[in-house]
Amino acid sequence: MTASGYGLAASEGQPNLLWRTLNGGESWQPLRSFGAVGSVGIAGLWALPGHRALVYAGGELYRSTDAGRTWRQVPLHLPRAPAYSSQFLSFASLAVAWDVVQEAGFTVLYRTVDGGRSWQRGAILKPGPTACVSVGARGGWCLNGAKSIATSPQTWRLGLYGSVDGGRHFTEVGSLPLADAPTSLSFISENVGALCASSAILVTSDAGRRFTAIRLPVGPDVLSAVDMASPRILYALTDAGTLLVSRDGGRRWRQLP
């Protein structure tokens, strides 16, 4: 979702059907035009400022510059190497993206600044990345860690790593002990972002040095994703498909249609 209220969502029951909102999720319209070019399930979806969008489906990349009314396939030459396995593909714009891959036993970040036509090898990451997100030509974040077996009950020991040189190098900026598994990471700048665990959302405004926990009125549902559109506008999705929005930085939440 963007700060203007433009956003896209995939349909779980119909894997090649997209939905569009122009009012922050208050109402949604089906984009059946995508079905003409995308014939398999959607693996990646990015709504971008200026009513632009990218969809990754079936190993192909599709681009729209008119809020999803029309789509065209664009070249996406993902990095290839022996024992290659892509883990995270994250677009910050039509041109800038990261891809985190398993390459010959190492976890390696690749970056593109030309929409995927060419890729440059970046940092070798610590083992166990759980999420990575690019936030521009130079900035981005990776969350690394695993469940600790030395504590009872077991907790997740996570490190948040930031880059300011396009993914060439990363510096650990904070450590997070979590009782629940992390499910998603959403940053809108080099300082402001949110982390989703299954029962809470953690928000930072100082590049991950400090996080504030926000608990949501979701009952027994598990939080599966967070999307930060602006420092004050956050969206949360549960495993039951419930979409919630906060327009005051997480103090109050309400369910969207």
Backbone hydrogen bonds, N-H to C=O, Kabsch-Sander energy under -0.5 kcal/mol:
donor,donor_aa,acceptor,acceptor_aa,energy
2,T,6,Y,-2.7
5,G,2,T,-1.6
7,G,21,T,-2.3
9,A,19,W,-2.1
11,S,14,Q,-0.5
11,S,17,L,-2.1
12,E,10,A,-0.5
17,L,14,Q,-2.3
18,L,16,N,-0.5
18,L,31,L,-0.7
19,W,9,A,-2.8
20,R,29,Q,-2.8
21,T,7,G,-2.4
24,G,5,G,-2.5
26,E,23,N,-0.9
29,Q,20,R,-2.5
31,L,18,L,-3.4
32,R,30,P,-0.8
34,F,31,L,-1.4
35,G,32,R,-0.7
36,A,33,S,-1.2
37,V,34,F,-1.7
38,G,34,F,-2.7
39,S,37,V,-0.6
42,I,15,P,-1.0
43,A,56,Y,-2.6
44,G,56,Y,-1.7
46,W,54,L,-2.6
48,L,46,W,-0.5
48,L,52,R,-2.8
52,R,48,L,-1.4
53,A,64,S,-2.3
54,L,46,W,-2.1
55,V,62,Y,-2.3
56,Y,44,G,-2.8
57,A,55,V,-0.6
57,A,60,E,-2.5
58,G,41,G,-0.8
60,E,57,A,-1.9
61,L,74,V,-0.7
62,Y,55,V,-2.8
63,R,72,R,-2.8
64,S,53,A,-2.3
67,A,51,H,-3.1
69,R,66,D,-1.2
72,R,63,R,-1.8
74,V,61,L,-2.5
77,H,116,G,-2.4
78,L,76,L,-1.3
84,Y,81,A,-1.2
85,S,102,Q,-1.0
87,Q,100,V,-3.6
88,F,100,V,-1.3
90,S,98,W,-2.7
92,A,96,V,-2.5
93,S,96,V,-1.4
97,A,112,T,-2.0
98,W,90,S,-2.4
99,D,110,Y,-2.4
100,V,88,F,-2.6
101,V,99,D,-0.5
101,V,108,V,-2.9
102,Q,85,S,-2.9
103,E,101,V,-0.6
103,E,106,F,-3.4
104,A,82,P,-0.7
106,F,103,E,-1.7
107,T,125,L,-0.5
108,V,101,V,-2.7
108,V,106,F,-0.7
109,L,123,A,-2.5
110,Y,99,D,-2.8
111,R,120,Q,-2.3
112,T,97,A,-2.3
115,G,95,A,-2.8
117,R,114,D,-0.7
120,Q,111,R,-2.8
122,G,109,L,-3.5
123,A,167,G,-2.5
125,L,107,T,-2.8
125,L,123,A,-0.6
130,T,143,L,-3.3
131,A,143,L,-1.2
133,V,141,W,-2.7
135,V,139,G,-1.9
136,G,139,G,-0.6
140,G,163,S,-1.2
141,W,133,V,-2.7
142,C,161,Y,-2.4
143,L,131,A,-3.1
144,N,142,C,-0.5
144,N,159,G,-2.6
145,G,128,G,-1.9
146,A,157,R,-1.2
148,S,155,T,-3.9
156,W,178,L,-4.0
157,R,146,A,-2.4
157,R,155,T,-0.5
158,L,156,W,-0.7
158,L,176,L,-2.5
159,G,144,N,-3.4
160,L,174,G,-2.6
161,Y,142,C,-3.1
161,Y,159,G,-0.6
162,G,171,T,-2.5
163,S,140,G,-2.3
166,G,138,R,-3.2
167,G,138,R,-0.5
168,R,165,D,-0.6
171,T,162,G,-2.4
173,V,160,L,-2.9
174,G,160,L,-1.0
176,L,158,L,-3.3
178,L,156,W,-2.7
178,L,176,L,-0.6
183,T,196,C,-3.5
184,S,196,C,-1.3
186,S,194,A,-3.0
188,I,192,V,-2.3
189,S,192,V,-1.2
193,G,204,T,-2.0
194,A,186,S,-3.1
195,L,202,L,-2.9
196,C,184,S,-2.8
197,A,195,L,-0.5
197,A,200,A,-2.8
198,S,181,A,-0.8
201,I,214,I,-2.6
202,L,195,L,-3.1
203,V,212,T,-2.5
204,T,193,G,-2.5
207,A,191,N,-2.1
208,G,191,N,-0.5
209,R,206,D,-1.2
212,T,203,V,-2.7
214,I,201,I,-3.2
218,V,216,L,-2.0
221,D,218,V,-1.9
223,L,198,S,-2.6
224,S,237,L,-3.1
225,A,237,L,-1.6
227,D,235,Y,-2.6
229,A,227,D,-0.7
229,A,233,I,-2.1
230,S,233,I,-1.6
234,L,232,R,-0.6
234,L,246,S,-2.3
235,Y,227,D,-2.5
236,A,244,L,-2.2
237,L,225,A,-2.4
238,T,242,T,-2.0
239,D,222,V,-2.6
241,G,238,T,-1.9
244,L,236,A,-2.9
244,L,242,T,-0.5
245,V,254,R,-2.3
246,S,234,L,-2.4
249,G,232,R,-2.8
251,R,248,D,-0.6
254,R,245,V,-1.8
256,L,243,L,-3.3
